[in-house]
Amino acid sequence: MSTYFDWNSGSLAEGLHCYRTGQFFEAHEHWELVWLTLAEPEKSFLQALVQISAAFHHLGRENRIGAISLLARSLRRLDASPAAFCYIDVESLREQVRNWLGALREGEELPGAVPDFRVISGS
């Protein structure tokens, strides 16, 4: 991995805190600052996280179609990533995004908690 991802300090940590406390727009803003500095493949991966956060911001504003579109785009990016990447459990995240996307598309009961960006060892 060409870029060190520190989820314990700086903009990544601030974004993670905002995301976990339901401040999705703010999380998106923090992560976008980092995203602008990255090269591939980290750039596409972080863009997926930005899109997930933006999707939940849209959902909070009752824009279901926008949320579906952003989750679908984020999932395509996540599918291009290995099971663990940039110290995030991507496999678990993909499964959670798929569950949310399916429920939103089918009009089913929503899964409850937003997808968890579980940080794994190394950060």
Secondary structure, DSSP 8 states (H G I E B T S, - for coil): --S---TTSHHHHHHHHHHHTT-HHHHHHHHHHHHTT--TTHHHHHHHHHHHHHHHHHHHTT-HHHHHHHHHHHHHHHHTS-SEETTEEHHHHHHHHHHHHHHHHHT----SS-----B-TT-
